[in-house]
Amino acid sequence: MVARTIGVWKRRACVESRKAICIIGSPRSRGSTACLVDRVIDGMKATGIEVDRLPLGAMTIGPCRGCRACEDTGRCVQRDDMDRLIGGILESDVVVLASPSYWGDVTGQMKVFIDRSLPLCNAKTGETPVPAGKVGIALAIRAGRSKEENEHIVDTFEHYFGHLGIRPVGSLTVEGVEHPPDLKERSDVLEEAFALGRGIAATHRKAQS
């Protein structure tokens, strides 16, 4: 297990309520990845953060067609659940991305989500419509014991955050977990996940003091 926390949360002024969007990349909406995310959510809710939990496995998102129309219009030509995801990212203060390791990388569902996020980052200009001040958390989990695959997933998520101007402020990787019961036996992991979620608001209060 590897956890990292970095930076200070900078937010827009005069916004009292905080919102988070948690995007679960596993095809199983109640698998071990979802359980890990739920523990982070528990921590965020304990400090009053409003959370939108979105499992990609329960959503309809078509793959990117490569038409690049969004570079001119700022909107994908496809109408599906990606509209809700993009809207959630634009409206939230915290973006949580989570994926199990599939062949050493993010799941197919998560990759499609990332590809379809092109309207949030113009490939020609590098500009993004995402408002400044958002922060991101990256979560990765795998059945094997090696950390390298999970670290690659975290790097993928932080690369994604970088293109959208979202500042990474924390990450958690968990190894040796295949099924939810395996995770429930890891009290240290569950406590760390809760603390990661709860610490977001504390970091914000410190930044404002």
N, C-alpha and C positions, 0 to 999 in steps of 0.2 A: 504494500500500500504506500502510495506517495501522495502527499498533499502539499499544495503551495498556495500561499496568499501573498499578493503583491499590491503595492500602490495604495492610493487614496481615492475614495469614491467622490467624484465631482459631479454635482447635479445642477440642473437648471434652478435658478432662484425662483422663489415665490410659488413653488409647487409643494403642497403639504403632503398629499397622499403619494404613496409609492406603489408601483405596479411591477410585477414580474411575469415573464412568459417562460414556461419550461417546456422545451421541445424534446420529446423522448424518441430517440431514433430506432428503438427496438421494434420489430414487428409484433412483439407480445406486449400488450398494454399493461399487463400485470406481472411481468417477469422480473428478474433480479435488477435490471437497469431501472425499471419503473419504481421498484422498492427503494432503490438508492435515491432517486430523484424525490420520492415522496418524503424521505427523511429530511432532505434539504428544504423541501417545501414546509415541513413542520417547523423548522427553524425560522424561516422567513415569516410565516404566519404568526409565530410567537411574538414578533416585533411589529405586527400590524401591516405587513406587506400583503397587498392583494395579488393573488396568484392565478394565472390561467395555465392549466395543465393540458398539454396537447400531445397525445401519442400518435406518431406518424402512422403506425400500423393500423389505426382506426380511421385514417383520413384518405381521401381520394386526391392524389397529386400525380398528374401526368409528367413524364420526363420532358426535359427541355428539348425543343425542336431545333434549336440552333438557328432560328430565323433572324435573331438579333433585332427584331422590331422594337423590343423594349428600349433599345439604346436611343431610339428617336422619340418614342411615345412615353417612356417611363412606366409602361405597364405591359404585362405579358398578354399575349393574344388568347391564352387559355383561361377559362373560367372554372376554377375548382377550389379546393380547400386551401390552396396556396394564398388565395386572397386574404383569408383569415389570418394565416401565419404572418404575412407581410404587414397587415394592419396591426397585429399584436406587437411585432417588433417596433414599429413606428410609435406606438402608444406606450410601450413599457419603459421603465427605468432600468430593469435588470433583465438580461437575456441568459437563460440557462440552456446549454446544449449537452445532451447525453447520448452515448451510444455504447453498445457492447462491441467487442472486437470480433469482426467477421473476416477471417483470412488476413488478420493483421491490420485491418482498416475499419472505417466506419461502415455501417450497414448500407445496403442499396437504398433503403428508404431515406436515410440521412443524406446520402450523396445526391439523390434526386432533389431533395429540399435545398441543398447548397447550390446545385446547378440552377434551380428555378429562382434563386435569389438575385439573379442578374439585374432585375429592375431596381435593386437597392444599391447597385454599384455600376456605374457606366464604364464599360470596358474601354471605351475610346478616351474618356477624359479623366477617369478615376474618381469622379465626383459621386457623392452619395446624398440621397434625400433624407437619410437618417439623422434626426436632430442630435446635436452634440450632447455629451454628458451621460451617455448610457454606459453601463458596465456589464461585463460578461463573466460567466462561470462555466467551466468545462468539466464534464464528468465522463470517465471511461471505466469499463469493467470487463473482465475476461475470466474464463475458466482456468487458463494456464497460469503459471507462476512468474513468467518473465514480465518485466515492466515495460520493455521497449515498445511492444505493440500499443499499449495504452498511452505511452508518452507520445507516440506518433499521432494518435487520435486527438490528444490535447493540442498538439502542434497544429493539426488541421483546423480545429475549432478556433484557436487563437489567430491563425491566418485569416479565417473567415471574419472574425471580429475586427481585425485590422483594416480590411477592405471597407467595412461599414462604419469605421470610426468609433467602434465600441471598445472600451478599455477593459482588458482582462484583469480581474481582481482576485481570482481564486480558481483552483482546480483540485480535483480529487481523482486519483486512480485507485482501483481495487483489483487485486489479483486473487485467483484461487476461489472464485465464486461462479457456479454454473446455474444454480436454481435458487429461488427465494429462500428456502430453508437454510441454505448455506450462508446466505447473508445475515439472516436473523440470528445465527450463532456467533456472528462477529460483532459483539457489542462495541468494540473499539471503533470499528468502521461506522456504525450507526451513530455513535456519539460524535465522531468527527464530521459526519455529514450534517448532523443537526447544528453543530457549532459553526460550520461553514455558512449555512443559511442564516442563522441568527446573527452572525458577525457582520453581515452586509449592512444592517441598520446601524450597528455600533460604529462601523467605519465611517458611515455617513455623518453621524452625530459628531464624531471627532473632527471631521473635515470642516464642519460648520462652526466649531467652537473657536 
